[in-house]
Amino acid sequence: MAVSAAVYALCVVLCICSFQTSVFAASKTLKLTYYAHETRGGPNATLLPAAGTGQGNFSALGWGSFLVFDNRLKQGAALDSKLLGRITGFGVLSTIGGLPTGGVQVTSKFWFGEGSKYPGSSITVVGTLSYGPTPWELVVIGGTGKFRGYSGYGLSQPENSTTVPPIYVYKWNFYLTKK
């Protein structure tokens, strides 16, 4: 009787261990790098201060200012690099002291178009972009298409900028896991 109970317990332990192994083996990890190209002025602006203080003057934006954006998602930092999709979303300056004391709380979607490896797919990102040290870390809460079931985080940092037109380029490294 004691032998059969021990064999039964051993079988249960082995089943649990094999289940855990299969769960970990089923996880898939991706590391992706892309570049956001943001134009902050002129007729082709991709970032708009839609409400709040400092209308049209980014250095005068204050607490409660609301921004919307429709930036270009590119393969590289160069202005002529391949267009892969769009990055759309909105942000709110969420601290009373404005940008220097906190940052912009953003929700954005990285849409991958026909020129990309993942056409019709997207990644949704939430977090704060601040004046603090880089890289900024934001949460990837999910995705669609090829990214369905993935979550993780993205690290972003300024890459370079131009003055005419005012274009800011940000490098994004995504670390995604599917379970």
Secondary structure, DSSP 8 states (H G I E B T S, - for coil): -HHHHHHHHHHHHHHHHHHHHHHHHH-EEEEEEEEEEEE-SSTT-SEEEEESSSTT-GGG--TT-EEEEEEEEESSSSTTS-EEEEEEEEEEE-STT-GGGSEEEEEEEEEE-TTSSSTT-EEEEEEEEESSSSSEEEEEEEEEGGGTTEEEEEEEEEEEEETTTTEEEEEEEEEEEE-
